[in-house]
Every structure is written in structure tokens, then in C-alpha cells.
Amino acid sequence: MTITVPGCIGKLHLDGGGSSNWATATLQSTGPNTCWMAFWSRNTATGNPPASQGFSVAPYSSGSAGSPYYHDSTHQVAISISNGSKQVGSAWYN
């Protein structure tokens, strides 16, 4: 799935790494601004706070999260992105 803010495109890949249970995330800057992404994981069975990893990409470049997250019926993943002035988050996905 894809979310956007002006100048930034964030993608959540639910079949990252060639497996349907691993999720990865990528971020692209399409304009003259830095973009930021947070990649989230939570376990709905435990109710513990979500884990996350964050990274940024320079203007007109792209990058990906450092590690995949596992997802299944109780493990959910999500992304949020920002261009420095506007932030958008996705839904949680199993």
C-alpha cells in the first residue's frame, strides 16, 4: 500500500523479502525536501506499545527500512511519513 504527502511517497510491502509474512517499507523523495518515515509493528495479543524504526531520505532520493517486520493474525504493521510540515499515517495491516 502507498501513502503520500507533497514531495514524498511511502510504501508498505506486505510480501517483503519474498515471504507473505514479512513486511518491508520504502520511502521516496520526489521533490527538493527531505522525507521521513516511521515503520511500525505491534502485537495485538500482548497489547505492548508498538515497536518502530525510523529513517529519512535526502531530496530526490529513496531508501528503505533497515529490517523487515513479521506480520500475521496478531502481528500488525503500519507506516507513517512526513515532509517536515505534513504527516500522514497508514492503517494497521495484518
N, C-alpha and C positions, 0 to 999 in steps of 0.2 A: 504494500500500500504506500501511497505517496501523500505527503503534506507539503505545503508551500507557504512561504512568506515572501514579500518582494525581494528578489535577488537570491533566494535560497530554495533549494529543493531537497527535502529529506525523504529517504525511502527505507521502509522496513521490509526486509526479505524474510519471509517465514520459512523458506526452504534453504537457508544459507548453508554453505558447506556441503551441499549435495544431499542433505538429510531433511526430511519433512519436520523433524523435531528440533532443529537448531535454527535460531533466528540471528540474522546479522543486520546491520544498519549502515547506510551510506549517506553522505551529505555532499551537495554540490553548490558552489557559489557561482551564480550566473551574472553577477554584477560587480561593481567596484567596492564591495564591502565584505568584511569577514562574516562568516556564518558560524553558529554554534549549534551543537546537538547534544542532547542527553538521551541515552539509551537505557530503558528501564526494564526491570524484571521483578515480579512479585510472586509469592506463593500464597494462593488464596486459602490453602488448608491451614497454614500456621498463623496467618494474619500479621506476620512480621513486617516491618517497614520495607518498602521496595529497595532493592539494590540498583545502583546506576553507574554508568560510566559516561564521561563527557569528553568531547573534543571539539576543535574548531578547524576551519579551513580558511585559507587565505583567499583574497579576491580572485575570481576566475579560476579556481582550482577545486579539487574534490578530495574526499578521503573517506575512510571507513572506521567503524568502531574497532577497538583492539581485540575484543574477544566476543564470541557468539554467546547467546543465552539459550538455554534449553526451554522448550515450551511444550505443554501437554494440557490435560484437562484441569490441572490445578496450578500450573506454572504459566503465568501470563507475561507478555512483553508489550512495550509501547515505546514511542519516541516523542520527543519534543524538539523544536528547532526555534532559533531566534536569529534575527538580523541586527540585533543591538537595540532596536526600538520596538519591534513587534515579536511576540512569541506565540507559537501555536503548538498544541499537543494532540496526539492521536488518541484513539480509543485503546483499550487493552485487548490484546488478542491471545487466544489460546493456541 
